[in-house]
C-alpha cells in the first residue's frame, strides 16, 4: 500500500510539473545573436526594445515597430561609419509562428 501511495504521489507531482511547464508561454529573449543593432544600443535601449517586442499582440504593429527599429540602427551604423548589422529573422515572424501574434 505504501508503494502505491508513493507512486500516486510521484505521478501527481510529475503531472503538476508538466502542466506548469506547459503553461509558461514562450518569450522572445533578445541577445547579440538575434537582435538587429544590439551593438549599437545602450543596455537601457536593449531592455526597452525587448519589453516593447513582448508587449505586442498584433503582427502588423510589431512589424511596423521592428522596421522602424531597423531603420534607426542602420542610421546609427552609418553615422559611426560601420557596416550595418546583418538582418536575421524578424522576431515578429517567430512570434507569429509561435501563436503569440495574430
Backbone atoms as SQL, in Angstrom:
CREATE TABLE atoms (id INTEGER PRIMARY KEY, chain TEXT, resi INTEGER, resn TEXT, atom TEXT, x REAL, y REAL, z REAL);
INSERT INTO atoms VALUES
  (1, 'A', 1, 'UNK', 'N', 0.825, -1.196, 0.000),
  (2, 'A', 1, 'UNK', 'CA', 0.000, 0.000, 0.000),
  (3, 'A', 1, 'UNK', 'C', 0.866, 1.255, 0.000),
  (4, 'A', 2, 'UNK', 'N', 1.958, 1.199, 0.779),
  (5, 'A', 2, 'UNK', 'CA', 2.854, 2.332, 0.855),
  (6, 'A', 2, 'UNK', 'C', 3.485, 2.614, -0.509),
  (7, 'A', 3, 'UNK', 'N', 3.824, 1.572, -1.256),
  (8, 'A', 3, 'UNK', 'CA', 4.413, 1.717, -2.587),
  (9, 'A', 3, 'UNK', 'C', 3.422, 2.352, -3.551),
  (10, 'A', 4, 'UNK', 'N', 2.173, 1.953, -3.482),
  (11, 'A', 4, 'UNK', 'CA', 1.139, 2.519, -4.354),
  (12, 'A', 4, 'UNK', 'C', 0.946, 3.995, -4.039),
  (13, 'A', 5, 'UNK', 'N', 0.889, 4.335, -2.769),
  (14, 'A', 5, 'UNK', 'CA', 0.731, 5.738, -2.366),
  (15, 'A', 5, 'UNK', 'C', 1.898, 6.574, -2.864),
  (16, 'A', 6, 'UNK', 'N', 3.106, 6.062, -2.729),
  (17, 'A', 6, 'UNK', 'CA', 4.293, 6.779, -3.210),
  (18, 'A', 6, 'UNK', 'C', 4.236, 6.958, -4.721),
  (19, 'A', 7, 'UNK', 'N', 3.794, 5.933, -5.428),
  (20, 'A', 7, 'UNK', 'CA', 3.693, 6.007, -6.884),
  (21, 'A', 7, 'UNK', 'C', 2.655, 7.033, -7.296),
  (22, 'A', 8, 'UNK', 'N', 1.521, 7.068, -6.613),
  (23, 'A', 8, 'UNK', 'CA', 0.462, 8.040, -6.926),
  (24, 'A', 8, 'UNK', 'C', 0.967, 9.457, -6.677),
  (25, 'A', 9, 'UNK', 'N', 1.654, 9.653, -5.581),
  (26, 'A', 9, 'UNK', 'CA', 2.203, 10.976, -5.270),
  (27, 'A', 9, 'UNK', 'C', 3.223, 11.385, -6.335),
  (28, 'A', 10, 'UNK', 'N', 4.076, 10.470, -6.734),
  (29, 'A', 10, 'UNK', 'CA', 5.082, 10.762, -7.759),
  (30, 'A', 10, 'UNK', 'C', 4.417, 11.139, -9.079),
  (31, 'A', 11, 'UNK', 'N', 3.360, 10.445, -9.436),
  (32, 'A', 11, 'UNK', 'CA', 2.633, 10.751, -10.678),
  (33, 'A', 11, 'UNK', 'C', 1.983, 12.118, -10.591),
  (34, 'A', 12, 'UNK', 'N', 1.378, 12.427, -9.459),
  (35, 'A', 12, 'UNK', 'CA', 0.744, 13.740, -9.287),
  (36, 'A', 12, 'UNK', 'C', 1.766, 14.873, -9.352),
  (37, 'A', 13, 'UNK', 'N', 2.901, 14.683, -8.706),
  (38, 'A', 13, 'UNK', 'CA', 3.955, 15.706, -8.747),
  (39, 'A', 13, 'UNK', 'C', 4.442, 15.890, -10.182),
  (40, 'A', 14, 'UNK', 'N', 4.646, 14.806, -10.903),
  (41, 'A', 14, 'UNK', 'CA', 5.086, 14.886, -12.296),
  (42, 'A', 14, 'UNK', 'C', 4.039, 15.595, -13.153),
  (43, 'A', 15, 'UNK', 'N', 2.772, 15.295, -12.924),
  (44, 'A', 15, 'UNK', 'CA', 1.695, 15.932, -13.689),
  (45, 'A', 15, 'UNK', 'C', 1.655, 17.428, -13.418),
  (46, 'A', 16, 'UNK', 'N', 1.831, 17.816, -12.179),
  (47, 'A', 16, 'UNK', 'CA', 1.850, 19.246, -11.842),
  (48, 'A', 16, 'UNK', 'C', 3.034, 19.929, -12.504),
  (49, 'A', 17, 'UNK', 'N', 4.186, 19.296, -12.459),
  (50, 'A', 17, 'UNK', 'CA', 5.381, 19.863, -13.082),
  (51, 'A', 17, 'UNK', 'C', 5.192, 20.035, -14.584),
  (52, 'A', 18, 'UNK', 'N', 4.685, 19.018, -15.248),
  (53, 'A', 18, 'UNK', 'CA', 4.483, 19.073, -16.695),
  (54, 'A', 18, 'UNK', 'C', 3.455, 20.138, -17.055),
  (55, 'A', 19, 'UNK', 'N', 2.351, 20.198, -16.321),
  (56, 'A', 19, 'UNK', 'CA', 1.318, 21.181, -16.644),
  (57, 'A', 19, 'UNK', 'C', 1.811, 22.603, -16.406),
  (58, 'A', 20, 'UNK', 'N', 2.611, 22.824, -15.359),
  (59, 'A', 20, 'UNK', 'CA', 3.127, 24.171, -15.121),
  (60, 'A', 20, 'UNK', 'C', 4.156, 24.552, -16.174),
  (61, 'A', 21, 'UNK', 'N', 4.943, 23.611, -16.623),
  (62, 'A', 21, 'UNK', 'CA', 5.920, 23.886, -17.670),
  (63, 'A', 21, 'UNK', 'C', 5.218, 24.212, -18.981),
  (64, 'A', 22, 'UNK', 'N', 4.123, 23.539, -19.256),
  (65, 'A', 22, 'UNK', 'CA', 3.375, 23.780, -20.483),
  (66, 'A', 22, 'UNK', 'C', 2.630, 25.105, -20.421),
  (67, 'A', 23, 'UNK', 'N', 2.286, 25.562, -19.243),
  (68, 'A', 23, 'UNK', 'CA', 1.518, 26.791, -19.094),
  (69, 'A', 23, 'UNK', 'C', 2.366, 28.032, -19.321),
  (70, 'A', 24, 'UNK', 'N', 3.680, 27.912, -19.180),
  (71, 'A', 24, 'UNK', 'CA', 4.546, 29.069, -19.359),
  (72, 'A', 24, 'UNK', 'C', 4.652, 29.393, -20.842),
  (73, 'A', 25, 'UNK', 'N', 4.254, 30.614, -21.231),
  (74, 'A', 25, 'UNK', 'CA', 4.327, 30.967, -22.648),
  (75, 'A', 25, 'UNK', 'C', 5.767, 31.193, -23.090),
  (76, 'A', 26, 'UNK', 'N', 5.983, 30.979, -24.362),
  (77, 'A', 26, 'UNK', 'CA', 7.286, 31.254, -24.944),
  (78, 'A', 26, 'UNK', 'C', 7.489, 32.755, -24.909),
  (79, 'A', 27, 'UNK', 'N', 8.673, 33.174, -24.514),
  (80, 'A', 27, 'UNK', 'CA', 9.006, 34.598, -24.513),
  (81, 'A', 27, 'UNK', 'C', 10.228, 34.813, -25.378),
  (82, 'A', 28, 'UNK', 'N', 10.125, 35.784, -26.254),
  (83, 'A', 28, 'UNK', 'CA', 11.276, 36.150, -27.063),
  (84, 'A', 28, 'UNK', 'C', 12.334, 36.738, -26.140),
  (85, 'A', 29, 'UNK', 'N', 13.552, 36.276, -26.278),
  (86, 'A', 29, 'UNK', 'CA', 14.663, 36.764, -25.463),
  (87, 'A', 29, 'UNK', 'C', 15.700, 37.353, -26.396),
  (88, 'A', 30, 'UNK', 'N', 15.876, 38.654, -26.340),
  (89, 'A', 30, 'UNK', 'CA', 16.844, 39.309, -27.213),
  (90, 'A', 30, 'UNK', 'C', 18.269, 39.136, -26.724),
  (91, 'A', 31, 'UNK', 'N', 19.185, 39.035, -27.673),
  (92, 'A', 31, 'UNK', 'CA', 20.610, 38.991, -27.361),
  (93, 'A', 31, 'UNK', 'C', 21.391, 39.422, -28.600),
  (94, 'A', 32, 'UNK', 'N', 22.702, 39.436, -28.479),
  (95, 'A', 32, 'UNK', 'CA', 23.538, 39.915, -29.579),
  (96, 'A', 32, 'UNK', 'C', 23.425, 39.048, -30.827),
  (97, 'A', 33, 'UNK', 'N', 22.927, 37.838, -30.694),
  (98, 'A', 33, 'UNK', 'CA', 22.810, 36.943, -31.850),
  (99, 'A', 33, 'UNK', 'C', 21.482, 37.062, -32.585),
  (100, 'A', 34, 'UNK', 'N', 20.483, 37.686, -31.966),
  (101, 'A', 34, 'UNK', 'CA', 19.180, 37.736, -32.631),
  (102, 'A', 34, 'UNK', 'C', 18.530, 39.118, -32.624),
  (103, 'A', 35, 'UNK', 'N', 19.269, 40.138, -32.209),
  (104, 'A', 35, 'UNK', 'CA', 18.694, 41.483, -32.155),
  (105, 'A', 35, 'UNK', 'C', 19.458, 42.394, -33.093),
  (106, 'A', 36, 'UNK', 'N', 18.762, 42.871, -34.097),
  (107, 'A', 36, 'UNK', 'CA', 19.359, 43.768, -35.076),
  (108, 'A', 36, 'UNK', 'C', 19.805, 45.048, -34.372),
  (109, 'A', 37, 'UNK', 'N', 21.082, 45.365, -34.478),
  (110, 'A', 37, 'UNK', 'CA', 21.608, 46.592, -33.899),
  (111, 'A', 37, 'UNK', 'C', 21.990, 46.493, -32.434),
  (112, 'A', 38, 'UNK', 'N', 22.056, 45.283, -31.911),
  (113, 'A', 38, 'UNK', 'CA', 22.389, 45.081, -30.485),
  (114, 'A', 38, 'UNK', 'C', 23.615, 45.903, -30.080),
  (115, 'A', 39, 'UNK', 'N', 24.658, 45.839, -30.883),
  (116, 'A', 39, 'UNK', 'CA', 25.910, 46.508, -30.544),
  (117, 'A', 39, 'UNK', 'C', 25.808, 48.026, -30.642),
  (118, 'A', 40, 'UNK', 'N', 24.744, 48.527, -31.236),
  (119, 'A', 40, 'UNK', 'CA', 24.556, 49.970, -31.392),
  (120, 'A', 40, 'UNK', 'C', 23.610, 50.558, -30.330),
  (121, 'A', 41, 'UNK', 'N', 23.107, 49.703, -29.449),
  (122, 'A', 41, 'UNK', 'CA', 22.153, 50.151, -28.435),
  (123, 'A', 41, 'UNK', 'C', 22.796, 50.139, -27.053),
  (124, 'A', 42, 'UNK', 'N', 22.305, 51.018, -26.198),
  (125, 'A', 42, 'UNK', 'CA', 22.733, 51.005, -24.799),
  (126, 'A', 42, 'UNK', 'C', 22.010, 49.855, -24.094),
  (127, 'A', 43, 'UNK', 'N', 22.495, 49.438, -22.946),
  (128, 'A', 43, 'UNK', 'CA', 21.782, 48.394, -22.192),
  (129, 'A', 43, 'UNK', 'C', 20.318, 48.776, -21.903),
  (130, 'A', 44, 'UNK', 'N', 20.085, 50.052, -21.623),
  (131, 'A', 44, 'UNK', 'CA', 18.719, 50.503, -21.361),
  (132, 'A', 44, 'UNK', 'C', 17.844, 50.372, -22.606),
  (133, 'A', 45, 'UNK', 'N', 18.410, 50.714, -23.761),
  (134, 'A', 45, 'UNK', 'CA', 17.663, 50.587, -25.013),
  (135, 'A', 45, 'UNK', 'C', 17.371, 49.122, -25.328),
  (136, 'A', 46, 'UNK', 'N', 18.299, 48.251, -25.021),
  (137, 'A', 46, 'UNK', 'CA', 18.082, 46.817, -25.262),
  (138, 'A', 46, 'UNK', 'C', 16.914, 46.315, -24.411),
  (139, 'A', 47, 'UNK', 'N', 16.899, 46.698, -23.156),
  (140, 'A', 47, 'UNK', 'CA', 15.810, 46.286, -22.257),
  (141, 'A', 47, 'UNK', 'C', 14.481, 46.844, -22.747),
  (142, 'A', 48, 'UNK', 'N', 14.478, 48.110, -23.128),
  (143, 'A', 48, 'UNK', 'CA', 13.260, 48.745, -23.638),
  (144, 'A', 48, 'UNK', 'C', 12.771, 48.045, -24.911),
  (145, 'A', 49, 'UNK', 'N', 13.714, 47.697, -25.778),
  (146, 'A', 49, 'UNK', 'CA', 13.381, 47.021, -27.038),
  (147, 'A', 49, 'UNK', 'C', 12.735, 45.656, -26.759),
  (148, 'A', 50, 'UNK', 'N', 13.315, 44.896, -25.849),
  (149, 'A', 50, 'UNK', 'CA', 12.750, 43.588, -25.503),
  (150, 'A', 50, 'UNK', 'C', 11.354, 43.734, -24.900),
  (151, 'A', 51, 'UNK', 'N', 11.208, 44.697, -24.007),
  (152, 'A', 51, 'UNK', 'CA', 9.907, 44.930, -23.368),
  (153, 'A', 51, 'UNK', 'C', 8.872, 45.304, -24.419),
  (154, 'A', 52, 'UNK', 'N', 9.242, 46.160, -25.342),
  (155, 'A', 52, 'UNK', 'CA', 8.317, 46.591, -26.400),
  (156, 'A', 52, 'UNK', 'C', 7.913, 45.399, -27.266),
  (157, 'A', 53, 'UNK', 'N', 8.884, 44.594, -27.674),
  (158, 'A', 53, 'UNK', 'CA', 8.563, 43.432, -28.513),
  (159, 'A', 53, 'UNK', 'C', 7.622, 42.464, -27.800),
  (160, 'A', 54, 'UNK', 'N', 7.851, 42.261, -26.512),
  (161, 'A', 54, 'UNK', 'CA', 6.996, 41.337, -25.754),
  (162, 'A', 54, 'UNK', 'C', 5.588, 41.880, -25.548),
  (163, 'A', 55, 'UNK', 'N', 5.404, 43.182, -25.721),
  (164, 'A', 55, 'UNK', 'CA', 4.084, 43.783, -25.478),
  (165, 'A', 55, 'UNK', 'C', 3.119, 43.607, -26.646),
  (166, 'A', 56, 'UNK', 'N', 3.626, 43.263, -27.807),
  (167, 'A', 56, 'UNK', 'CA', 2.774, 43.184, -28.991),
  (168, 'A', 56, 'UNK', 'C', 1.880, 41.946, -28.986),
  (169, 'A', 57, 'UNK', 'N', 0.664, 42.134, -29.487),
  (170, 'A', 57, 'UNK', 'CA', -0.250, 41.023, -29.742),
  (171, 'A', 57, 'UNK', 'C', -0.644, 40.999, -31.215),
  (172, 'A', 58, 'UNK', 'N', -0.344, 42.083, -31.928),
  (173, 'A', 58, 'UNK', 'CA', -0.708, 42.223, -33.332),
  (174, 'A', 58, 'UNK', 'C', 0.550, 42.184, -34.204),
  (175, 'A', 59, 'UNK', 'N', 0.552, 41.320, -35.203),
  (176, 'A', 59, 'UNK', 'CA', 1.712, 41.154, -36.074),
  (177, 'A', 59, 'UNK', 'C', 2.067, 42.451, -36.805),
  (178, 'A', 60, 'UNK', 'N', 1.088, 43.122, -37.370),
  (179, 'A', 60, 'UNK', 'CA', 1.372, 44.328, -38.157),
  (180, 'A', 60, 'UNK', 'C', 1.985, 45.434, -37.305),
  (181, 'A', 61, 'UNK', 'N', 1.492, 45.611, -36.085),
  (182, 'A', 61, 'UNK', 'CA', 2.064, 46.617, -35.187),
  (183, 'A', 61, 'UNK', 'C', 3.506, 46.248, -34.838),
  (184, 'A', 62, 'UNK', 'N', 3.741, 44.987, -34.587),
  (185, 'A', 62, 'UNK', 'CA', 5.092, 44.506, -34.281),
  (186, 'A', 62, 'UNK', 'C', 6.012, 44.764, -35.470),
  (187, 'A', 63, 'UNK', 'N', 5.558, 44.405, -36.649),
  (188, 'A', 63, 'UNK', 'CA', 6.358, 44.565, -37.870),
  (189, 'A', 63, 'UNK', 'C', 6.688, 46.040, -38.110),
  (190, 'A', 64, 'UNK', 'N', 5.728, 46.933, -37.907),
  (191, 'A', 64, 'UNK', 'CA', 5.986, 48.377, -38.063),
  (192, 'A', 64, 'UNK', 'C', 7.077, 48.830, -37.109),
  (193, 'A', 65, 'UNK', 'N', 6.974, 48.404, -35.859),
  (194, 'A', 65, 'UNK', 'CA', 7.968, 48.780, -34.860),
  (195, 'A', 65, 'UNK', 'C', 9.350, 48.255, -35.254),
  (196, 'A', 66, 'UNK', 'N', 9.430, 46.996, -35.637),
  (197, 'A', 66, 'UNK', 'CA', 10.724, 46.389, -35.979),
  (198, 'A', 66, 'UNK', 'C', 11.314, 47.057, -37.222),
  (199, 'A', 67, 'UNK', 'N', 10.497, 47.346, -38.209),
  (200, 'A', 67, 'UNK', 'CA', 11.001, 48.026, -39.413),
  (201, 'A', 67, 'UNK', 'C', 11.602, 49.385, -39.056),
  (202, 'A', 68, 'UNK', 'N', 10.918, 50.130, -38.173),
  (203, 'A', 68, 'UNK', 'CA', 11.425, 51.430, -37.741),
  (204, 'A', 68, 'UNK', 'C', 12.719, 51.265, -36.933),
  (205, 'A', 69, 'UNK', 'N', 12.747, 50.275, -36.083),
  (206, 'A', 69, 'UNK', 'CA', 13.953, 49.998, -35.296),
  (207, 'A', 69, 'UNK', 'C', 15.134, 49.695, -36.227),
  (208, 'A', 70, 'UNK', 'N', 14.903, 48.907, -37.252),
  (209, 'A', 70, 'UNK', 'CA', 15.970, 48.557, -38.195),
  (210, 'A', 70, 'UNK', 'C', 16.480, 49.801, -38.927),
  (211, 'A', 71, 'UNK', 'N', 15.564, 50.695, -39.291),
  (212, 'A', 71, 'UNK', 'CA', 15.985, 51.952, -39.934),
  (213, 'A', 71, 'UNK', 'C', 16.881, 52.757, -39.005),
  (214, 'A', 72, 'UNK', 'N', 16.475, 52.871, -37.746),
  (215, 'A', 72, 'UNK', 'CA', 17.262, 53.632, -36.774),
  (216, 'A', 72, 'UNK', 'C', 18.645, 53.025, -36.573),
  (217, 'A', 73, 'UNK', 'N', 18.719, 51.706, -36.487),
  (218, 'A', 73, 'UNK', 'CA', 20.007, 51.051, -36.276),
  (219, 'A', 73, 'UNK', 'C', 20.901, 51.190, -37.508),
  (220, 'A', 74, 'UNK', 'N', 20.319, 51.148, -38.700),
  (221, 'A', 74, 'UNK', 'CA', 21.093, 51.340, -39.929),
  (222, 'A', 74, 'UNK', 'C', 21.647, 52.766, -39.980),
  (223, 'A', 75, 'UNK', 'N', 20.836, 53.745, -39.540),
  (224, 'A', 75, 'UNK', 'CA', 21.298, 55.138, -39.489),
  (225, 'A', 75, 'UNK', 'C', 22.439, 55.290, -38.484),
  (226, 'A', 76, 'UNK', 'N', 22.321, 54.668, -37.322),
  (227, 'A', 76, 'UNK', 'CA', 23.394, 54.738, -36.321),
  (228, 'A', 76, 'UNK', 'C', 24.681, 54.135, -36.868),
  (229, 'A', 77, 'UNK', 'N', 24.551, 53.025, -37.547),
  (230, 'A', 77, 'UNK', 'CA', 25.739, 52.379, -38.120),
  (231, 'A', 77, 'UNK', 'C', 26.393, 53.307, -39.138),
  (232, 'A', 78, 'UNK', 'N', 25.594, 53.935, -39.969),
  (233, 'A', 78, 'UNK', 'CA', 26.110, 54.851, -40.982),
  (234, 'A', 78, 'UNK', 'C', 26.817, 56.030, -40.321),
  (235, 'A', 79, 'UNK', 'N', 26.197, 56.590, -39.271),
  (236, 'A', 79, 'UNK', 'CA', 26.801, 57.713, -38.551),
  (237, 'A', 79, 'UNK', 'C', 28.150, 57.337, -37.942),
  (238, 'A', 80, 'UNK', 'N', 28.272, 56.104, -37.501),
  (239, 'A', 80, 'UNK', 'CA', 29.518, 55.639, -36.874),
  (240, 'A', 80, 'UNK', 'C', 30.514, 55.118, -37.899),
  (241, 'A', 81, 'UNK', 'N', 30.088, 55.078, -39.160),
  (242, 'A', 81, 'UNK', 'CA', 30.980, 54.619, -40.217),
  (243, 'A', 81, 'UNK', 'C', 31.258, 53.130, -40.178),
  (244, 'A', 82, 'UNK', 'N', 30.287, 52.374, -39.690),
  (245, 'A', 82, 'UNK', 'CA', 30.464, 50.921, -39.662),
  (246, 'A', 82, 'UNK', 'C', 29.437, 50.252, -40.565),
  (247, 'A', 83, 'UNK', 'N', 29.714, 49.030, -40.912),
  (248, 'A', 83, 'UNK', 'CA', 28.797, 48.271, -41.753),
  (249, 'A', 83, 'UNK', 'C', 27.521, 47.993, -40.958),
  (250, 'A', 84, 'UNK', 'N', 26.362, 48.232, -41.551),
  (251, 'A', 84, 'UNK', 'CA', 25.113, 47.944, -40.834),
  (252, 'A', 84, 'UNK', 'C', 25.046, 46.471, -40.435),
  (253, 'A', 85, 'UNK', 'N', 24.384, 46.191, -39.336),
  (254, 'A', 85, 'UNK', 'CA', 24.262, 44.802, -38.891),
  (255, 'A', 85, 'UNK', 'C', 23.563, 43.941, -39.943),
  (256, 'A', 86, 'UNK', 'N', 23.828, 42.656, -39.882),
  (257, 'A', 86, 'UNK', 'CA', 23.161, 41.702, -40.766),
  (258, 'A', 86, 'UNK', 'C', 21.786, 41.409, -40.182),
  (259, 'A', 87, 'UNK', 'N', 20.770, 41.498, -41.016),
  (260, 'A', 87, 'UNK', 'CA', 19.425, 41.215, -40.536),
  (261, 'A', 87, 'UNK', 'C', 19.179, 39.723, -40.584),
  (262, 'A', 88, 'UNK', 'N', 18.820, 39.200, -39.446),
  (263, 'A', 88, 'UNK', 'CA', 18.432, 37.800, -39.363),
  (264, 'A', 88, 'UNK', 'C', 16.919, 37.740, -39.424),
  (265, 'A', 89, 'UNK', 'N', 16.353, 36.719, -38.939),
  (266, 'A', 89, 'UNK', 'CA', 14.906, 36.540, -38.967),
  (267, 'A', 89, 'UNK', 'C', 14.204, 37.592, -38.108),
  (268, 'A', 90, 'UNK', 'N', 13.125, 38.129, -38.628),
  (269, 'A', 90, 'UNK', 'CA', 12.336, 39.119, -37.920),
  (270, 'A', 90, 'UNK', 'C', 11.683, 38.468, -36.696),
  (271, 'A', 91, 'UNK', 'N', 11.839, 39.052, -35.493),
  (272, 'A', 91, 'UNK', 'CA', 11.243, 38.444, -34.301),
  (273, 'A', 91, 'UNK', 'C', 9.719, 38.358, -34.378),
  (274, 'A', 92, 'UNK', 'N', 9.103, 39.272, -35.115),
  (275, 'A', 92, 'UNK', 'CA', 7.641, 39.240, -35.259),
  (276, 'A', 92, 'UNK', 'C', 7.199, 37.969, -35.990),
  (277, 'A', 93, 'UNK', 'N', 7.983, 37.549, -36.979),
  (278, 'A', 93, 'UNK', 'CA', 7.666, 36.315, -37.699),
  (279, 'A', 93, 'UNK', 'C', 7.736, 35.112, -36.764),
  (280, 'A', 94, 'UNK', 'N', 8.760, 35.100, -35.932),
  (281, 'A', 94, 'UNK', 'CA', 8.907, 33.980, -34.995),
  (282, 'A', 94, 'UNK', 'C', 7.759, 33.966, -33.987),
  (283, 'A', 95, 'UNK', 'N', 7.393, 35.148, -33.467),
  (284, 'A', 95, 'UNK', 'CA', 6.295, 35.207, -32.501),
  (285, 'A', 95, 'UNK', 'C', 4.964, 34.822, -33.159),
  (286, 'A', 96, 'UNK', 'N', 4.811, 35.169, -34.430),
  (287, 'A', 96, 'UNK', 'CA', 3.594, 34.786, -35.153),
  (288, 'A', 96, 'UNK', 'C', 3.553, 33.261, -35.317),
  (289, 'A', 97, 'UNK', 'N', 4.699, 32.676, -35.678),
  (290, 'A', 97, 'UNK', 'CA', 4.770, 31.207, -35.814),
  (291, 'A', 97, 'UNK', 'C', 4.442, 30.499, -34.512),
  (292, 'A', 98, 'UNK', 'N', 4.796, 31.117, -33.376),
  (293, 'A', 98, 'UNK', 'CA', 4.535, 30.527, -32.060),
  (294, 'A', 98, 'UNK', 'C', 3.103, 30.788, -31.587),
  (295, 'A', 99, 'UNK', 'N', 2.337, 31.563, -32.362),
  (296, 'A', 99, 'UNK', 'CA', 0.946, 31.842, -31.994),
  (297, 'A', 99, 'UNK', 'C', 0.770, 33.004, -31.032),
  (298, 'A', 100, 'UNK', 'N', 1.837, 33.761, -30.799),
  (299, 'A', 100, 'UNK', 'CA', 1.770, 34.901, -29.879),
  (300, 'A', 100, 'UNK', 'C', 1.134, 36.097, -30.556),
  (301, 'A', 101, 'UNK', 'N', 1.426, 36.278, -31.833),
  (302, 'A', 101, 'UNK', 'CA', 0.874, 37.411, -32.590),
  (303, 'A', 101, 'UNK', 'C', -0.188, 36.930, -33.551),
  (304, 'A', 102, 'UNK', 'N', -1.170, 37.760, -33.732),
  (305, 'A', 102, 'UNK', 'CA', -2.258, 37.449, -34.675),
  (306, 'A', 102, 'UNK', 'C', -2.130, 38.316, -35.902);
